[in-house]
Amino acid sequence: MKVVKTVRIPVHYALTKRKLHILERLTARLTHGVWVWSELFDERGLKGTNIDRARLYELVKSETHLPGHMVQCCFDTAKWMWRSYRTLHRDWRRQIAEAKRSGDLKWLRELSRREPQKPFSRGMPHKVPIWFDRQLGSIEKSKIRLCSCVARVSTLRRGMKLTVPLNPARYHLDLLSKGHLKSFQLVKHDSKYFIHVKVEYSVPDQPAHAVRGIDLGVKRSVATVAMKQLGGYDFKTVRGGTKRARLRMLNRRIAELQQTRKWEPLKRLRHKRLHVAEYYARFMAKHVADLSNNMIVAIGYPKGLKYRSAYRGNGKPYLRRLVNGWAYGRAIRFIREECAEHGIAVRVVDERWTSMTCPRCGSRNTDRPTQSIFHCWNCELIYNADYVGALNIGSRFLSMATTRRATVGLAQAGDELGAEPSEPRNRKEAQLTQTRQPTWIFGRPH
């Protein structure tokens, strides 16, 4: 399996003012080159073909005074930006048509404010980084004691390369030693320069003998079920209580500092909340990778959930607060990265209707008496809702549908009560417990 990883290496603090000035001019000129190509894409309706590039190649080169290979890299960046814009705009038009057909005026007004903007529609507030290939630069070992490696970057002068000292960690050095460099880019962030390095290396593939379905959630970060073709299940739950407690504590601290106008300690906490959330997401992804040896990992992706549910006036304030704090995109990205390190194949599927479809009979005549309990009116199955989603997600990669035989005991997560509630919590639950005799399946997971 080919693994491509991108890491950020800071530029050494001992960078001279002369070299810093050269980097400023180089990145500004490259941003101008991307802007010129973007204007041509907008005015002439280019599709990014080689014929269009050859026709306007000399025009851009004379206007930006960039070398030929840099003009080509600017073209690739502008083409990627416009391709992303067209994809987003196509999806936006499709959602506008669906909102008009459904007659949802609130959602239609919200969508009209979310029209994707063209590249550089707001000017050039930031520098646009481009990827440097082998013709434009390389990462080499340093021959001086100041730093362990340097970046050799082509400049605006023909035949002249700039040596930029880097400040890598041991992790960066190990990654560069076991793989080969594909490309890198110069990125300016908070008046500091960084080198984003893309490294490719090979990892032996693991044979897959089972499927692990993963359902992401807020109360429980991960609910997983390992399924084999001939039967046998392994239920695991990763809870996020510690993460939520840490984030709530940081939110209270930040709110207190804002109210008392203590700006200096507030600046020190600027990225603390993000780092804490990323730490727990990475820890969860490593745990999933350790559990998934010799398996295919199937992750449910709640596509469009945050975009559709997180707008004012939708009548669901609780759902809006819940979804806005759910970073499922980051969790999926970290799981894919950690599983790739172990040679585990990962498949991301749309999880639509997975928590509302019965895993035994396939019926959608179901109900959710509480957030954690799933009930099927067709076959009288009562089950944990997170495990239902994980079972349906993982079953898509099995050649035959799995059957779930009825036994004794409620299927539950580790943080739930094992017995049936003594008193109904609402009207639906009261009707469910009085009129039907449900079938409880599976015992407490180990």
N, C-alpha and C positions, 0 to 999 in steps of 0.2 A: 504494500500500500504506500502510495506517495503522500507524504505529509508536507504541507506548506504552512509555515508559521511566520508571522510578522511580529517583530519585537521592536521596542523603542530604546535606542541608545542615546544618552545625552552627550552633547558636545562638551569637550573639556573646558573647565572654567578658565584655563590659561590661554584661551584663544586670543590672539593679538588683535588690536584695533584695525590694522590693515586688512587682515583676513576677514574680520567681521564686516568691514566695508565692502569687500569683494563679494561676500555672500549676500549682503543686502542688495547690491546691484544685480547680481545674477538671478536671485529669486524674484525681484521686481520685474526684470525683463522677461522671465519665463511666464509670469502671471499675465503680462501684457500680450505675450504670444498666444496664450490660451484664450484671452479675451478676443483677439482678432479672429481666430478660428471660430469662436462662438458667434461672433457677429456675422461671419460668412454663412454659418449654418442657419442662422435666423433669417437672413436676407434672401439667400438663394435656395433655401430648402434642401441643403445637401443631406444625403443619406449615409455619408461616411464611406463611400466606395473608393477604390484606388484611382478610378478615373477622375473623380472630383478632386482628390488630393493632388494628382499630377497637374491638373489644370490650374490650380491656385497656389501651387507650392512656391513658385518664384515670387508671386505677389506678396505672400506673407513674409517670405525671407527678406525682401527688400524693405518692407515696412517695419519689421521688428529688429533687423540687423542681427539676427541670431544665426548660428551655424546650422547647416542642413539637418544634422541628426537631432538637434534640439527642436527644430521646427516640426519634425516628425513626431517627437514625444509630446509636444503641445497639441498636435492634431489628435493623437490618441486620447489625451485627457479630455479635450473638448468633445470628441465623439462619445466617450463614456458618459459625460455629463448630459448631453442631449438625448442619448439613448435612455438614460434613467428618467429624464423629464417626460419623454414621450410615453414610456411605460406607465408612469404615475398618472399622466393626464388621461390616458386611455381607461385606466381603472376608475378615475374620477368621473369620466363621462358615463361609464357603465353604472356607477352608483347613483348618479343624477337621474338616469332613466328609470332605475328601480324605485327611487323615491317618488318620482312623478306617477308611476303606475300604482304604487301603494297609496298615494294621497297623503303621505306624512309630511305636512307643511313645516313642522318644526325641524325635522331632519333635513328637509330640502333647503331651508334657510341656513342651517349649519353647514351643509355641504357647499353652498354657494360661497361661503367665506373661506373654504378650504381648498380653493382651486390651486393646483401646483403652479409655481412661478417658474418662468424661464431662467436659465443660467444667467447670472450677472444682471438680473432685473433690478437689484438694489445696489448696483454699482460694484466696486471692488473693495469691500471693507477689510478683507483679509487676503493674504497671499495664497495662491493656489499651488500646492506642491505637485510636481510631476515625478514619474518614476524614471530613474536613471538606469540604463542598461549597461552592458559591458563597454560600449563605445564611450559612454559619458563618465564612467567612474568605476571604482572598485574599493573593497575593504581589504586592507593589508595589515600585516603585523608591523608593529613599530620597531624602529632601531634605536630609539632613545628611551631613557628611563621615565620620562614624563608620563607616558601612557603606554598601554599594551597593544593598541591597534589604532590605525588612522584610516581616514577616508580620503581617497584620491578623486577629486571632482574636476571635471573639465570646466573651464571658464570661458568668458566671451572672447578672449584672445586666442588666436589659432595656435595649437600646439602647446598651450600652457595649461598645466593642471595645478590645482590648489590642494595642499595637504592640510586636512582638518583633523586635529587630535580629538580622540573620543575618550569617554570615561565609562567603559563597560563594566558590568558586574561579572561574577563567575558564571552565572547562568548564561549570559550572552556569549561568553567565550566558549563554553561547552557546546552551545547550539551552533556556533560558527564552525567549530572543529568537526562536528559529526555530519554536517550537511554542506551543500554548496550554495553560494550566493546567487539568487536569481535577479534581484534588482533592489534598489533602495531609493529613498527620497528624502529631501531636506524639508523639514517642517519647522515653522516658527510658531511657538506657543508661549504666551505671556512674556514676550520679548526675549525668549531663549530659543536656541536652535537644538533640534533633535534629529537623529538619523533613524528613519524607519526602515528596517532591514527585513527583506523577505527571503527566507532560507527554506530550501527543499531537501528532504532526506527520506529514506525508505525505512519502513517498519514492516516486519513479517506479519502476514494476515493470520488471524486466528480462525480455525474451522468453527462453523456455527452449527450447534446441535440443538438450540432452543431459541426462543424469542422472548425478549423482556419488553413488555409494554409499560410505558411511562405516562402517567397523567400528572401534569403540573397543576399546582393549586396555590392558594394563599394561606389557608389555615395549616395545611400540610404541604410543605414545599414539593415533595415528590411522593407519589404512591405508585409502586412498581409491582408487577406480577410477572414471574418467569414461567413460561409455558412450554411444554414439550408436546410433540405431535401425538405421542401415545398416552398422554395424560400426565398429571403431576404438576403442582403449582407451588410457587414460593412467593409469599407475600412479604413485602418490605415497605416501610414508611419512613420518610425523612421529614421530621417536624421542624418548623421554623420558629419555635417559641423564643429561643435565645436571640435569634436575629431580630425579631420584632421588638423584643425588650431593649436591645442595644439601640436600635433605630429610634424608638420612642424616647429614650433617654437623651439621645443627641438632638432630637427635635425640640424637646423641652429646653435643653441648654441653649440651643440657637435662638429660640424664641425669647428666653430671658435676656440674652445678650443684645438682641435687637430692641427690646423694650427699654433697657437701661442705657442704650447707645454706647456700648463698649465695643468699639470698632476693631481695635487691635487684636483682642482674643478671638473676635469673630472671624477675622482674616485667617487666623491660624486654623480655624475649624472649617475653612472653605470647602475642602475636599474630603473631610473626615468621614462624612456620612456615605459618600460614594465608595470610599475605600473599604468601609466596614461591610457594605452590601456586597461588593465584589468579593471580599474575602469569604463570606459565608456561601456565596454562589459557587465559588471555585471549590470550596471544601465539599459541598454537596455533589458537584460534578465528579470529583475524584472518588467519592464513595460509590456513586453509580457505576463508574468505570471498574472499580474493584469487584463489584457484584456481578458484572456482566462478562466474565470470561467465557469464551466459546459460545457466545450468543450474538444474535442480531438485536440491536436496540432500536425500538420504534417509539418515537416521541410524538405526542399530540401537540399540534401547533394551533392555538386559538386565533386563527387568522381573522382580522377585522374586528375582534372583540373590543379592543381598546378604542379603535377608531369609531366604532358605532355606538359604544356605550358612554364614552367620556365627553359628553357635551352638555352644556347647561340647558335646562328646560326639558330634559327627556323624561322627567317624572320619576327617576330612579336615583335619588341622591346617594343612597347607600352603595349601590352598584358602581356609581361613578367614583366615589372615594376608594372603593375596593380595587377597581381596575387600574386607576391612576397610579397606585403604589405597587403594582405587580409587574416586575421586570422579567417577563417570561422570555423575551428575546435574548436577554443576556444569559439566562439559565440554559437555553437551547444551545447558544454559541459555546458556552463553557463545556457542556456535556459533549458536544461534537469534538472539541479540541482534546479533551482528556481521553475520550474513547479512541480517537485517532492515534494518540501516543501509544496505546496498547494494541493497535491493529484490529479494533473492533468496528464493524460496519454499523453506521447509524442511518436511519431512515426517518425523515420528518414528514408526517401525514397531517391532513386536516382533521381536527378532532370534533368537527361539527356533528351533533346528535349522538356522540359516543356515550355521554352520561345520561341520555334519555332513551337509549335502546336496550332492550333486555338482552343480556349475553346468552341466555338459554334458548329462548324461543324467537328472538329477533323482532319482537313486537315493540311498537312505540306507544302503545296504550299504557303509559307508565305515569308515575306520580313521584313527587319528592316531598314527603311529609315534613322532613327537616332537611337542612342543608347536607347532612351526612348520610341520610338513609334513602335508598332507592326502593321503589315498590312497583312491581309489574302486575297489572290487573288481569292479564291474560293467563299467566301460569302461576300467579300468587308467589312470586319470588321476592323476597326482601333481602337486601344486600347493602353493603357499603357503597356509596355513590362514587367515591374515588376509585375503588377497585373495579367497579363496573366500567368506568372510562378506560382504565388500564387494560382490562380484559378485551374490550372491543378494539382498542388500538392495536394490541399485540396479535389478535386473531386475524387481522388482515394479512399477515405474512405467514399464516399456516395454510397448508394445502387443503385441509378439511376443517370444518367448524368443530370447535371443542364443545363437549357436553359437560354440564355441571350437575352432577347427581345430588339429590337432596340428602342431607344428613342432619345432625342435631347441632344446634348452636348458631348464633348470629355471626355472620362475617363482619369483622370490625377491625378498625385500626387499633394500634397499641394504646392510644390515648382516649379510647371510648369505653363506655360501660358495656359489660358483657351481657347484661340482662335486659329484658324488655322494660321500657319505662313504666313505672307503676301508675302514673297519671298522665293522660294525654296532654300535650302541650298546646294544641290548637284544635279547631273544628275538624280539619282534614284528618288529623291523627286519631281523633275520637271516632270518627266514622270508619276509619280503616281498622281499628282494633275491635270495634263492636260488631260490624257486619260481616267481616271476612275472617277466615282462619288461615293465616299466611303460612307458607312453608319457609322455614329457616334453613339455610344451607351453610355448610362449612363451619368449622370451629374456629376458635381463636388462633390466629397465625402465630407461628413460633418466632 
